Amino acid sequence: MKEAIHTYFQALGRTLRVLCKWLLLAVFTGGVCGVIGTAFHLAVEWVTELRGEHLWLLWLLPAAGLAIVALYKGTKCEGMGTNNVLRAVQSGESVSPWLVPAIFFGTVLTHLCGGSAGREGAALQMGGSIGFQAATLLHLNEHDRRTATACGMAAFFSALFGTPLSATLFAMMVVDVGVVFSVTFVPGFAAALIAYGISTACGIAPTRFALAAAPELGIQTALQAAVLGVLCAAVARLFCTVLHVTEHAIPKRLPNPWIRVVVGGIAVVALSYLMGVGRYNGAGMGVITAAVEQGTALPWDFLCKILLTAITLASGFKGGEVVPSFYIGATFGCVAGPLLGLPAGFSAALGLVAVFCGATNTLIPSLLLAFELFGGTGLELIALGCGLCYMLSGHHGLYSSQTFLTEKLRSEYTSQWEERLHPHYAERL
């Protein structure tokens, strides 16, 4: 009996020590990410407003590109991006601390001068770098550093968008599709809540949309939502394909980064004036809000955003792909939904979440995102559209370092599962 009690308290002590370790990591990571994330959010908002008041800043985009190239060369972060952070979670690969100021100022300059990009790329990169450095300072082992990197991603994402739950699940599930390391949830969610609290305390309102009442759940509306989900899968595939083609084709044709960023900047400026100055520059949150809350969008909005985002990122400008996926999905859904008999605003909301889901291959985080953004309105129909988009979007996505450990259409593991979990598998073949 005494031995059993002793064993119980030994196990309890080890559990409490591990919990304290994770909570210490969460407090440190959440606090730092919350402060830097808040500053980053305010900076992007300020330069976005400034660009709206002074449209001539768009003409400085090539010069901003040169400054970004110089910044990345000076910090020795050239070639680093979100894929490096994902590999850090996968294998413990180190993340440079200089990536934080590089992506911070690089993204701010991109938004100031009208590049078409989002913010979450910076969130994942800065958050991942901060989490990795925190683990190094706390002398955590390789496996714990992976968890710390994911915690940083969740915290920074939460600080920017005000969605702590979906941010946590996104950081847990975006790296390896089909496998979740649940140990990340408690420290990741705690860090995300701390970062969220700091951002709201500084007056940053969480991202929310006033969605009108959703259509009633029934056989007809379910079929309509299903068809829209299938169409969103095609759009998500198109977006990812265009991004990957341009990110290889443009550097191949223009290998010099200085020339590439100038040519790309000139192309974005020219296309902006051709398509409509301001409508496709920056993140485009105003257009997203209009699509969801007012049900208004142009039929070609999603195509223009795909093109400008691909050129912006492939040319060397900095930012993310997630907010552009919101834009693409919302505008496409707003136009396509009414053709199927669905309200435009609700279709925009479904398209926003579905294209995000298909492009990032994160089903459960997408459903939680829908709940946090829209308050659960029409969640069943949105979930149906997301599920079909996820199934049909294929084994590719925004991030090339993302691995698919399970099949989407079958209850089977992929060959990547063997390679990921059994490193010597390929050598045995």
C-alpha positions, 0 to 999 in steps of 0.5 A, a space after each residue: 500500500 505504501 509503495 502504491 501511494 509513493 508511486 502515485 505521488 511520484 507520478 503526480 510530482 512529475 506531472 506537476 513539474 511538466 505542467 509548470 514547465 509548460 505554463 512558464 513557457 506559455 507565460 514567457 511566449 504569450 507575453 512576448 508575442 502579445 507585445 510584439 504582435 500588438 505592435 505589429 498589428 498597430 503598425 500594419 493598420 497605421 500604414 494601411 490607413 496612410 496608404 489609403 490617404 496617400 495613394 501615391 505611396 504605391 509608386 514607391 513599391 519597387 523602392 520598398 522591395 529594394 529595402 526589403 532585399 537589403 534588410 534580409 541580406 543584412 540580417 542573413 535571413 534571405 530565403 527564410 520563411 514560413 516553411 522554415 518555421 514548419 520544419 522547426 516544428 517537424 524536426 527541431 530545425 533552428 530558427 534565426 532570431 533575426 527573422 523577427 525584425 526582418 519579417 516585421 519591417 518587411 511586411 510593414 513596408 509591403 503593406 505601406 506601398 501596396 503589395 498584395 499580402 496578408 499578415 499571418 505569414 509574419 505571425 507564424 514566422 515571428 511567433 515561431 522564432 520567438 517560441 524557439 528562442 524561448 525554448 533555447 533560453 529555458 534549456 528545453 530539449 529538441 522535442 520541447 523546442 518543437 512544442 515551443 515553436 508551435 506555442 509561439 505560432 499560436 500566440 502571435 496568430 491569436 494576438 493578430 486575429 483575436 481567435 485564440 482557440 482556432 489559432 492554437 488548433 491551427 498551430 497544432 495541425 498545420 504542420 503534419 496533416 492527419 496527426 496531432 501532438 495534443 501535448 501542445 494544446 495546454 501551453 499553446 492555448 495558454 500562450 494564445 490567451 495571454 497574447 489575446 489578453 495583451 492585444 485586447 488590453 491595448 485596444 485591438 478589437 478581435 476580428 469579427 464579422 456581423 453575419 446576417 441570419 443563415 439559411 435554415 438547415 435542410 436538404 435543399 440548403 445542404 445541397 447548395 452548401 455542398 456544391 459551393 464547397 466543391 467549387 471552393 475546392 477548385 478555387 483553393 487548388 487554383 490559388 495554391 497552384 498559381 502561388 507555387 508556379 509563380 514562386 518557381 517561375 519568377 525566380 528562375 527567369 529573374 534570379 537576381 533578387 534586386 532586379 526581381 523585386 523591382 520588376 515585380 513591384 512595377 508589375 504590381 503597380 501597373 496591374 493595380 492601376 489596370 484593375 483598380 487602385 486600392 481594391 487589391 492592394 494590402 490585405 483587403 479587409 474592407 473588401 472582405 467585410 463588404 462581401 460578408 456583411 453587405 453581400 457585395 463583390 465583383 465577379 473577378 475579385 478573386 482572380 485579381 487577388 490571386 494574380 496580385 498576391 502571387 506576383 507580390 510574394 514571388 517577387 520577394 515582398 513579405 506577408 502571408 497567404 491566409 488573409 488573401 485566402 480569406 479575400 479570395 474565398 469571401 469574394 468568390 462565395 459572394 458571387 457564386 452563392 446567389 447563383 446556387 440560391 444562397 444569400 450572398 453574405 452567408 455564401 461569402 462567409 462559407 467561401 472565406 472559411 472553405 478556401 482557407 480550409 482547402 488551402 491550409 489543409 486544416 479542417 478542425 481549425 477552420 470550423 473553430 475559426 468560423 465559430 469565432 469569426 461569425 459567432 456560430 451562425 450557420 455553422 452546420 452548413 459552413 462545416 459541410 462546405 468546409 468538409 467537402 473543400 478539404 476532401 477535394 483540395 488535394 494533397 497540396 497547399 500553401 506551404 511546401 513543408 507541410 506533410 500529409 501523413 494520412 489520406 484525405 479520401 481513404 482511411 490510410 497512412 501515406 508514404 510520408 507517414 513512413 518517412 516522417 515517423 520512420 526516417 530509415 524507411 526509404 533506405 530499406 526500400 
